Amino acid sequence: MSYVELDCRRSDPSWIRREITAKLSCYPLEKIDWTAVRQNASKSVLLEIIALAKQGVTRQKISEIVHLHVSTVSQKLRQAQCDGLFDGITPQLLEREKKKRQKAQQQKNRLQKKMKDTPAKLSRREICSSSSAPRKKTDPSESLPPGITLIRSGKDARSRSDFLCTACGQNFSISPAALLKHGGCPICRKYESFLKDLELKYPNEYEVLSSCQDLRTPVKVLHRICGETFQKNASSLLRKGCSICAERMRIERANETRRNLGTQKFFDLLPEFERLGYPYSGKGFQGFGNKNAFRCSHCGELLWTTAKSILDGRNHICISPCRKKTPDEFRAQIRELTGEEYSVLSEYQSATAPVKLRHNTCGLVYLVTPAHFISGNRRCPACAKKGVRLPDPALLEKLQNVYADWDERTNDDNQQYIGFLDYTWERHLEDLTEFYLHYGHTNVPPGYLARGFDLCEWVSGQRKAYRQGRLSEDRIRRLESLNIIWNVPEHNWQKTYDAIRSYWIEHDHTLPDRESSPKELRYDIWIQEQIKRGRKKLLSSEKVSLLADIGIRFDYHSDVQFDAMCDKLRRFAQEHGHCIVPLDEGHGETAPLGLWAQRMRLQMAAGTLSPDRAALLIKIGLPVNNKDAKFQNKLEKLKLFRKEHGHLRIPQSYVENGDHLGRWINSFRVRYAKGQLSPHQISALEEIGMVWNAAGSDK
């Protein structure tokens, strides 16, 4: 017996059966052992779960190992037990049964000891019974039927006890007397009775795969005729049989009725088709939505169309009254429809037999059905793809000239025959060769005309054909001999990268910024674009590696700008001796630097700046405390006032360029009197001539 192996890790046996039935229609399905298929379908995860369960692993641990939910593990173990792949006996179950037997034995021993030590207080019934022959108390476990194991013992032979049947693997509760009377497991008796009734009503048709406890409990059943596996209670199975087969028969009867009704309706309409002039000529009705064979009663041509289209009066190949055209009439009809745009190259046979036409505009020769060309408006497929329905007169005239040159060449006996499309390709290649010899490259600019045609558009078409694999090896070789660039964006990217790398090496590993020349500004814009694309994972790993070699990082989008501003801050510190950058708007380059320095101080104070950046700014000399920065800013303004006026006798209401210098002086004196100024601030103010006593300042 041969079996078909499928990947069914998470598929049930019903799905496997349907897949085999659908994919192997030529295989003798009646020879398939569906039981073996069902058992083999339970390999992989189920066998792993069973092996772990037999080793004593808990279901919670099993679910973590096989990455399934605990309920799914329990369901698969129950399914395996129903399928006969798992006997249900685990170390935990054996341990529980052992403890139950030990507990029952302990209870029995305690009872015997109690009756032995307690004085006899006999009742009237016991006195009457004592007069007769003494009866020996029987142990239920001594006379059990074969295959029955006692789990929990009752008080006496008429009390319910728990038993385990090794044949069906089920636990049941019954008195030992009733068990001995009926002679076996009640579940097995019900199962045997159910099998007997099922075999009597459906001989050799069903295979029961799970045990039957009662008529209301669902059992797993395999239908040998259809191969389906389903669950159904015993009572419903005995009454109705396979529900899947019943549903399938109902659907087939409905479909058959529907088909019969459709066929009957179609044949009732045959006189109507004949009246319209299209008698039915097919061998079998294909349905109202499918095409059927009809014959035109006027010209005798056979056409394929739907019955609904004939009844609606549309999509007809022949229009009544009609007759079969002659080849001359067909050429005249083509000329009437399109003028001189198309030429008929083969003999017309019928409306459905393809003819060879040539589009004189582009020179394409192709086959088309006359009925489709005339009624369906099917024109040149090459021009239809380009959207060129009605070309402009100038382009049409140029194409006609090219076509005339090609036609003259094909009529020349000394010249080798070449197709029109190949001829036009050779013409464009000659123009590209001339362009290459003159300029030294094949990067044709847009709008460059060669003999009236856009050469750039043709080169772009060749690159597209190369990417799509539609270019022959010979044409690829001939274009590559002109050093054509197949991927222009990649070439431009590499060219720009090489230029920036040369700049980086020339300027001591410093990248260009926006404050440089226009050329370097273009480089900076390109770098920022690459950083954005790199952060969005749009660059290849090779490009990322190349950019990293010249110091471009992708962890943060403003790394390059941050480094440039740090360089400006270093130059400012070297020039002024400190990093207190004024916030004035009229200082050109210092204006954005002052705003940037203030933003960096705020970020350091809030703790939102990265540690490496904060350490770099502190190393340069940027103050972390914003109050110190404000003091230094005010101090610089006071220095300028002292330099310009020669004193610091500033009225409290004095304002210069929006700076309240008088208020500042007064606030410094008040803070000095209260002892709120640091020694560094006091010495810095005294160096510029600060007088702490306002009265003394007037002298």
C-alpha positions in Angstrom: 0.0 0.0 0.0 1.4 3.4 -1.0 0.6 6.6 1.0 0.8 10.2 0.1 2.7 12.4 2.7 1.4 15.9 3.2 2.6 18.7 5.5 -0.2 18.5 8.0 1.2 20.0 11.2 -1.9 21.9 12.0 -4.4 20.2 9.8 -7.1 17.7 10.8 -7.7 14.4 9.0 -10.8 15.7 7.2 -8.7 18.4 5.6 -6.1 15.9 4.5 -8.8 13.7 3.0 -10.2 16.6 1.0 -6.7 17.6 -0.2 -6.0 14.1 -1.4 -9.4 13.9 -3.1 -8.9 17.2 -4.8 -5.3 16.9 -5.9 -5.2 13.2 -6.8 -8.4 12.7 -8.8 -6.7 10.0 -10.9 -5.6 8.0 -7.9 -7.8 4.9 -7.0 -9.3 6.5 -3.8 -11.2 3.3 -2.9 -7.9 1.6 -2.1 -6.8 4.3 0.4 -6.6 3.1 4.0 -8.2 6.2 5.6 -7.4 4.8 9.1 -3.7 4.8 8.3 -4.0 8.3 6.8 -5.7 9.5 10.0 -3.0 7.9 12.2 -0.1 9.2 10.1 -1.6 12.7 10.1 -1.2 12.8 13.8 2.6 12.7 13.6 4.9 15.6 14.6 3.4 17.8 17.4 0.9 15.1 18.6 3.5 12.4 19.0 5.8 14.9 20.8 2.9 15.8 23.2 2.2 12.1 23.8 5.9 11.3 24.5 6.1 14.2 27.0 2.9 13.1 28.7 4.1 9.6 29.1 7.4 10.9 30.7 5.3 12.6 33.4 5.7 16.2 32.1 2.7 18.4 33.2 0.4 19.8 30.6 1.5 23.4 31.5 5.2 22.5 30.8 4.1 20.7 27.6 2.3 23.8 26.4 5.5 25.9 27.0 7.6 23.3 25.1 5.4 23.0 22.0 4.2 26.6 22.1 0.6 25.7 22.3 -2.1 26.6 24.8 -2.8 24.3 27.7 -6.4 23.7 26.5 -5.1 22.8 23.0 -2.6 20.3 24.5 -5.5 18.7 26.5 -7.7 18.6 23.4 -4.9 16.9 21.4 -4.4 14.3 24.1 -8.1 13.5 24.2 -8.1 13.3 20.4 -5.1 10.9 20.4 -6.9 8.8 23.1 -10.0 8.6 20.8 -7.8 7.7 17.8 -6.0 4.9 19.7 -2.6 6.6 19.6 -2.5 7.2 23.4 -3.8 4.9 26.2 -4.3 7.8 28.6 -2.0 6.2 31.2 0.5 8.7 32.6 2.8 8.6 35.6 0.4 11.1 37.3 -2.6 8.9 36.7 -0.8 5.8 38.0 0.4 7.8 41.1 -3.2 8.9 41.7 -4.5 5.4 41.4 -1.8 4.1 43.7 -2.7 6.7 46.3 -6.4 5.8 46.0 -5.7 2.1 46.5 -3.5 2.9 49.5 -6.2 5.2 51.0 -8.8 2.5 50.5 -6.6 -0.1 52.1 -5.9 2.2 55.0 -9.6 2.7 55.5 -10.2 -1.0 55.3 -7.5 -1.7 57.9 -8.9 1.0 60.2 -12.4 -0.5 59.9 -11.2 -4.0 60.7 -9.2 -2.8 63.7 -12.2 -0.9 65.0 -14.5 -3.8 64.8 -11.9 -6.1 66.5 -11.3 -3.7 69.4 -15.0 -2.6 69.9 -17.2 -4.9 72.2 -20.1 -6.6 70.4 -23.3 -4.8 70.6 -25.6 -6.9 68.5 -28.9 -5.7 67.2 -31.9 -7.9 66.8 -31.1 -8.5 63.1 -27.5 -9.4 64.0 -28.8 -11.7 66.7 -31.0 -13.4 64.2 -28.3 -13.7 61.7 -25.9 -15.0 64.3 -28.0 -18.0 64.9 -27.4 -19.1 61.4 -24.1 -20.1 59.9 -21.6 -17.3 59.9 -20.9 -15.8 56.5 -17.5 -14.6 55.5 -17.3 -10.9 54.4 -16.2 -10.8 50.8 -13.7 -8.4 49.3 -14.9 -6.9 46.0 -11.4 -7.0 44.5 -11.1 -10.8 45.0 -13.7 -11.9 42.3 -13.5 -9.1 39.7 -14.0 -10.0 36.0 -10.8 -10.0 33.9 -9.7 -6.6 32.7 -11.4 -4.7 35.5 -9.3 -2.9 38.2 -10.7 -1.6 41.5 -9.9 2.1 42.1 -12.1 2.9 45.1 -14.0 0.4 47.2 -17.4 1.1 48.7 -18.7 0.1 52.1 -20.1 -3.3 51.0 -20.9 -5.3 47.9 -24.1 -3.3 47.3 -22.5 0.1 47.5 -21.0 1.9 44.5 -17.3 1.4 43.8 -15.1 3.0 41.2 -13.5 0.7 38.6 -11.2 1.0 35.6 -11.7 -1.0 32.4 -8.4 -1.7 30.7 -10.2 -2.6 27.5 -11.9 0.8 26.9 -9.8 2.8 29.3 -12.8 4.4 30.9 -13.7 4.8 34.6 -17.1 3.8 35.8 -19.0 3.6 39.1 -21.1 0.5 39.9 -21.7 -1.8 42.8 -19.6 -5.0 42.9 -22.8 -7.1 43.0 -24.1 -5.5 39.8 -20.7 -5.9 38.2 -20.6 -9.6 38.9 -24.2 -10.0 37.9 -23.8 -8.4 34.4 -20.3 -9.8 34.0 -18.3 -6.9 32.7 -17.8 -3.2 32.0 -21.2 -1.4 31.3 -19.5 1.0 28.9 -18.1 -1.9 26.9 -21.5 -3.6 26.9 -23.1 -0.4 25.5 -20.3 -0.1 22.9 -20.8 -3.7 21.8 -24.6 -3.2 21.6 -24.1 0.0 19.6 -21.7 -1.7 17.2 -24.1 -4.6 16.7 -27.0 -2.3 15.9 -24.8 -0.2 13.6 -23.5 -3.2 11.7 -27.0 -4.6 11.4 -28.4 -1.3 9.9 -25.4 -0.3 7.8 -23.3 -3.4 7.0 -19.6 -2.7 6.7 -20.2 1.0 6.1 -19.0 2.8 9.3 -15.9 2.5 11.5 -16.3 3.7 15.1 -13.1 5.4 16.3 -14.0 6.2 19.9 -15.9 4.5 22.7 -19.6 4.9 23.3 -20.7 5.6 26.8 -24.4 6.1 26.1 -26.6 7.0 23.1 -26.4 10.8 23.8 -22.6 11.0 23.9 -21.0 11.9 20.5 -18.7 9.3 19.1 -16.1 9.7 16.4 -17.0 7.8 13.2 -15.3 7.2 9.9 -17.6 6.7 6.9 -15.9 4.3 4.6 -17.9 5.3 1.5 -17.1 9.0 1.5 -14.0 8.9 3.6 -15.2 11.7 5.9 -14.6 11.6 9.7 -17.2 13.3 11.9 -18.6 13.2 15.4 -22.2 12.3 16.1 -24.2 10.8 18.9 -25.0 7.1 18.6 -28.8 7.6 18.5 -28.6 10.2 15.6 -26.1 8.0 13.7 -28.4 5.0 13.9 -31.4 7.0 12.7 -29.9 9.3 10.0 -26.4 8.0 9.1 -23.7 10.2 7.6 -24.7 13.9 7.8 -22.0 14.9 5.3 -23.3 12.5 2.6 -26.8 13.6 3.3 -25.8 17.3 2.8 -23.8 16.5 -0.3 -26.8 14.6 -1.8 -29.1 17.5 -1.0 -26.7 20.0 -2.8 -26.3 17.7 -5.8 -30.0 17.3 -6.1 -30.5 21.1 -5.9 -27.7 21.6 -8.5 -29.1 18.9 -10.8 -32.6 20.5 -10.5 -31.1 23.9 -11.3 -29.2 22.6 -14.3 -32.2 20.8 -15.6 -34.3 23.9 -15.2 -31.6 26.0 -17.1 -31.3 23.4 -19.9 -35.0 23.2 -20.2 -35.3 26.9 -20.4 -32.6 27.1 -23.1 -34.2 24.5 -25.3 -37.5 26.2 -24.9 -35.9 29.3 -26.4 -34.5 27.5 -29.5 -37.4 28.7 -31.7 -36.6 32.3 -30.6 -33.0 31.9 -31.7 -34.1 30.6 -35.1 -36.5 33.5 -35.4 -33.6 35.9 -34.7 -31.5 34.2 -37.4 -29.1 32.3 -35.1 -30.0 28.6 -34.8 -28.1 26.7 -32.2 -25.3 24.5 -33.6 -23.5 23.2 -30.5 -23.2 19.7 -29.3 -24.0 20.4 -25.6 -25.5 23.3 -23.8 -22.8 25.1 -21.7 -25.0 27.4 -19.6 -26.5 30.8 -20.1 -23.3 32.5 -18.8 -21.0 30.6 -21.1 -20.4 30.8 -24.8 -22.2 28.4 -27.1 -22.0 27.8 -30.8 -24.6 29.5 -33.1 -24.7 29.8 -36.8 -25.8 32.8 -38.8 -28.7 31.8 -41.1 -27.8 34.6 -43.6 -24.1 34.0 -44.2 -23.7 30.6 -42.7 -20.7 31.6 -40.5 -20.3 29.9 -37.1 -20.0 32.2 -34.1 -19.4 31.7 -30.4 -21.4 33.9 -28.1 -23.7 33.7 -25.0 -27.4 33.0 -25.4 -28.1 36.2 -23.4 -26.2 38.4 -25.8 -28.3 37.1 -28.7 -31.5 37.6 -26.9 -30.4 41.2 -25.9 -29.3 41.9 -29.4 -25.6 42.8 -28.7 -22.1 41.4 -29.3 -23.2 40.0 -32.6 -20.6 39.1 -35.3 -23.2 39.2 -38.0 -25.9 41.8 -38.3 -29.1 40.7 -40.1 -29.5 40.8 -43.0 -26.0 39.8 -43.9 -24.0 37.6 -46.2 -20.5 36.3 -46.3 -18.0 39.0 -47.5 -15.5 38.5 -50.4 -11.8 39.4 -49.8 -12.2 42.6 -51.9 -15.3 43.7 -49.9 -13.3 43.1 -46.7 -10.4 45.2 -48.0 -12.8 47.9 -49.0 -14.4 47.8 -45.5 -11.0 48.2 -43.8 -10.1 51.1 -46.1 -13.4 52.7 -45.3 -12.9 52.4 -41.6 -9.2 53.3 -41.3 -8.2 54.8 -44.6 -4.5 54.0 -45.5 -3.5 53.3 -41.9 -3.9 49.4 -42.2 -3.1 47.0 -45.0 -4.5 43.5 -45.5 -1.6 41.0 -46.1 -3.5 37.7 -46.2 -6.6 36.3 -47.8 -10.0 36.9 -46.0 -11.8 33.6 -45.3 -14.5 34.3 -42.7 -15.4 36.6 -39.9 -13.8 34.3 -37.3 -10.7 33.2 -39.2 -7.7 35.5 -38.3 -6.1 37.6 -41.1 -2.7 39.3 -41.2 -2.8 43.1 -41.0 0.0 45.6 -41.1 -0.2 48.9 -39.2 1.4 51.4 -41.6 2.0 53.9 -38.8 4.4 51.8 -36.7 5.0 48.9 -39.2 3.7 46.1 -36.9 2.4 43.0 -38.6 0.0 41.0 -36.5 -3.0 38.6 -36.7 -6.5 39.7 -35.8 -10.0 38.3 -36.1 -12.0 40.3 -38.7 -15.1 40.4 -36.5 -13.1 41.8 -33.6 -11.3 44.4 -35.7 -14.5 45.7 -37.3 -17.0 45.5 -34.5 -14.8 45.4 -31.4 -12.5 48.3 -32.4 -9.3 46.2 -31.9 -6.5 48.1 -33.5 -2.6 47.8 -33.4 -1.6 46.3 -30.0 1.7 48.1 -29.9 0.2 51.5 -30.4 -2.7 50.7 -28.0 -0.2 50.0 -25.2 1.5 53.4 -25.7 -1.9 55.1 -25.9 -1.3 56.3 -29.5 -4.7 56.0 -31.0 -4.4 59.0 -33.4 -0.8 60.1 -33.8 -0.1 63.7 -34.8 0.5 64.3 -38.5 4.2 65.2 -38.1 4.9 61.9 -36.3 2.8 60.0 -38.9 4.8 61.6 -41.7 8.1 60.6 -40.1 7.0 57.1 -39.6 5.8 56.8 -43.2 9.3 58.0 -44.3 10.9 55.3 -42.2 8.5 52.7 -43.5 9.3 53.8 -47.1 13.0 53.4 -46.5 12.4 49.9 -45.0 10.1 48.9 -47.8 12.8 50.0 -50.4 15.4 48.0 -48.6 13.3 44.8 -48.5 12.6 45.1 -52.2 16.3 45.4 -52.9 17.7 41.9 -53.9 21.2 42.8 -52.8 20.1 43.6 -49.3 19.3 41.0 -46.6 15.7 41.0 -45.4 15.1 42.6 -42.1 11.9 43.2 -40.2 10.5 46.6 -39.8 10.9 46.7 -36.0 14.5 45.4 -36.3 15.1 48.1 -39.0 13.9 50.9 -36.7 16.1 49.6 -33.9 19.2 49.6 -36.1 18.4 53.2 -37.1 18.2 54.3 -33.5 21.4 52.4 -32.7 23.2 54.3 -35.5 22.0 57.6 -34.0 23.2 56.6 -30.5 26.6 55.5 -31.9 27.0 58.9 -33.6 26.0 60.6 -30.3 28.6 58.5 -28.4 31.4 59.2 -30.8 30.7 63.0 -30.6 30.1 63.3 -26.8 31.9 60.3 -25.4 29.0 58.9 -23.4 25.4 57.6 -23.9 23.6 59.8 -21.3 21.3 61.4 -23.9 19.6 64.5 -22.5 15.8 64.7 -22.7 14.4 66.2 -25.9 17.5 65.3 -28.0 16.2 64.6 -31.5 18.0 62.4 -34.0 16.5 62.3 -37.5 13.3 63.6 -36.0 12.9 61.1 -33.2 13.6 61.5 -29.4 16.7 59.5 -28.8 16.5 59.9 -25.0 13.1 58.2 -25.0 14.5 55.3 -27.1 17.4 54.8 -24.7 15.1 54.8 -21.8 13.0 52.2 -23.5 16.1 50.0 -24.0 17.0 50.3 -20.3 13.4 49.3 -19.3 13.5 46.3 -21.7 16.9 45.3 -20.1 15.4 45.4 -16.6 12.4 43.3 -17.7 14.6 40.8 -19.5 13.1 41.5 -23.0 16.4 42.5 -24.6 18.4 39.9 -26.6 22.0 39.0 -25.8 23.2 40.4 -29.1 21.5 43.8 -28.5 22.8 43.9 -24.9 26.3 43.3 -26.2 26.1 46.0 -28.9 24.7 48.6 -26.4 27.4 47.7 -23.8 30.0 48.3 -26.5 28.9 52.0 -26.3 29.3 52.0 -22.5 25.6 52.4 -21.9 24.6 52.8 -18.3 21.7 50.5 -17.5 21.0 51.8 -14.0 21.3 55.6 -14.1 20.2 56.3 -10.5 22.8 53.9 -9.1 25.5 55.4 -11.4 24.6 59.0 -10.3 24.6 57.9 -6.6 28.1 56.4 -6.9 29.3 59.4 -8.8 28.1 61.8 -6.1 29.5 59.5 -3.4 33.0 59.5 -5.0 32.9 63.3 -5.2 31.9 63.7 -1.5 34.6 61.1 -0.5 37.2 63.2 -2.3 36.0 66.3 -0.5 36.1 64.5 2.8 39.7 63.3 2.3 40.8 66.7 0.9 39.4 68.7 3.9 40.8 66.4 6.6 37.8 64.2 7.2 35.3 67.1 7.4 31.9 66.9 5.6 30.5 69.8 3.7 27.8 72.0 5.4 25.3 74.5 4.3 27.5 77.5 5.0 29.9 76.6 2.2 29.8 77.2 -1.6 26.8 76.2 -3.8 28.6 73.0 -4.8 29.1 72.0 -1.2 25.5 73.0 -0.4 24.4 70.4 -3.0 26.6 67.8 -1.2 25.1 68.7 2.1 21.5 68.3 0.8 22.5 64.9 -0.7 24.0 63.8 2.7 20.8 64.8 4.5 18.7 62.9 2.0 20.9 59.7 2.5 20.5 60.1 6.3 16.7 60.2 6.0 16.7 57.2 3.7 19.0 55.3 6.0 16.9 55.9 9.0 13.8 54.6 7.1 15.8 51.4 6.1 15.6 52.4 2.4 19.3 52.0 1.7 21.1 48.7 1.0 23.7 47.4 3.5 26.5 48.1 1.0 25.5 51.8 0.7 25.2 52.1 4.5 28.7 50.7 4.8 30.1 53.1 2.2 28.5 56.1 3.9 29.7 55.0 7.3 33.3 55.0 5.9 33.1 58.8 5.4 31.6 59.5 8.8 27.9 59.6 8.0 25.9 58.1 10.9 22.2 57.2 10.8 21.4 57.0 14.5 20.1 60.6 14.6 19.1 62.7 11.7 20.9 65.9 12.8 24.4 64.4 13.6 26.0 66.3 10.7 24.3 69.6 11.7 25.3 69.0 15.4 29.0 68.5 14.5 28.9 71.7 12.3 27.4 73.8 15.1 30.0 72.4 17.6 32.7 73.6 15.2 31.2 77.0 15.2 31.0 77.0 19.0 34.7 76.1 19.2 35.6 79.0 16.9 33.5 81.4 18.9 35.2 80.2 22.2 38.6 80.7 20.6 37.7 84.2 19.5 35.9 85.5 22.6 37.4 83.3 25.3 34.0 82.0 26.5 30.9 80.2 25.1 28.3 82.7 26.2 26.9 83.4 22.7 24.6 86.4 22.5 21.0 86.0 21.2 21.0 89.1 19.1 19.5 88.9 15.6 21.9 91.3 14.0 25.2 89.3 14.4 24.9 87.2 11.2 26.4 83.8 11.9 26.2 84.2 15.7 22.4 84.5 15.7 21.6 80.9 14.9 24.5 79.8 17.1 23.2 81.7 20.1 19.7 80.1 19.7 21.3 76.7 19.3 23.5 77.1 22.4 20.5 78.1 24.4 18.6 75.1 23.2 21.5 72.8 24.1 21.6 74.3 27.7 17.9 73.8 28.2 18.2 70.2 27.0 21.1 69.5 29.3 19.2 71.0 32.3 16.2 68.9 31.5 18.3 65.7 31.0 17.0 65.1 27.5 20.4 65.5 25.7 22.4 62.3 25.2 25.4 61.9 27.6 28.0 61.9 24.8 26.7 65.2 23.4 26.5 66.8 26.8 30.1 65.7 27.6 31.3 67.2 24.3 29.5 70.6 24.9 30.9 70.8 28.5 34.4 70.0 27.1 34.0 72.9 24.6 33.0 75.2 27.5 29.2 75.6 27.2 27.8 76.4 30.6 25.4 73.9 32.0 23.7 76.4 34.4 21.3 78.7 32.5 21.5 81.3 35.3 25.3 81.6 34.8 24.7 82.0 31.1 22.2 84.8 31.6 24.7 86.5 34.0 27.4 86.3 31.5 25.1 87.7 28.8 24.2 90.7 31.0 27.9 91.1 31.9 28.8 91.4 28.2 26.1 94.1 27.7 27.4 96.0 30.6 31.0 95.8 29.3 29.8 97.3 26.0 28.1 100.1 27.8 31.2 100.8 30.0 33.4 100.8 26.9 31.1 103.2 25.1 30.2 105.6 28.0 33.1 105.1 30.3 31.0 104.5 33.5 28.2 102.4 34.9 26.1 105.2 36.3 23.0 103.9 34.6 19.5 105.1 35.5 17.0 102.5 36.5 14.7 103.3 33.6 17.5 103.2 31.0 16.8 100.7 28.1 19.2 100.1 25.2 18.2 97.9 22.2 15.5 96.2 24.3 18.0 95.5 27.2 17.0 97.0 30.6 20.5 97.9 31.7 19.3 100.1 34.6 17.2 97.3 36.1 20.1 94.9 35.8 22.5 97.3 37.7 19.9 97.8 40.4 19.2 94.1 40.8 22.9 93.4 41.1 23.2 95.9 44.0 20.2 94.5 45.8 21.5 90.9 45.5 24.9 92.1 46.6 23.4 93.7 49.7 21.5 90.5 50.5 24.6 88.3 49.9 23.1 86.4 46.9 26.0 87.0 44.5 28.8 84.5 44.2 32.4 85.6 44.7 33.0 84.9 41.0 30.1 87.2 40.0 31.3 90.0 42.5 34.8 89.9 41.1 33.6 89.9 37.5 31.4 93.0 38.1 34.1 94.8 40.0 36.5 94.3 37.1 34.3 96.4 34.8 34.0 99.2 37.4 30.9 98.2 39.4 30.1 100.6 42.3 27.9 98.9 44.9 26.7 102.0 46.6 24.3 103.9 44.4 25.0 107.1 46.2 28.7 106.7 45.7 28.2 106.1 42.0 26.8 109.6 41.5 30.1 111.2 42.7 
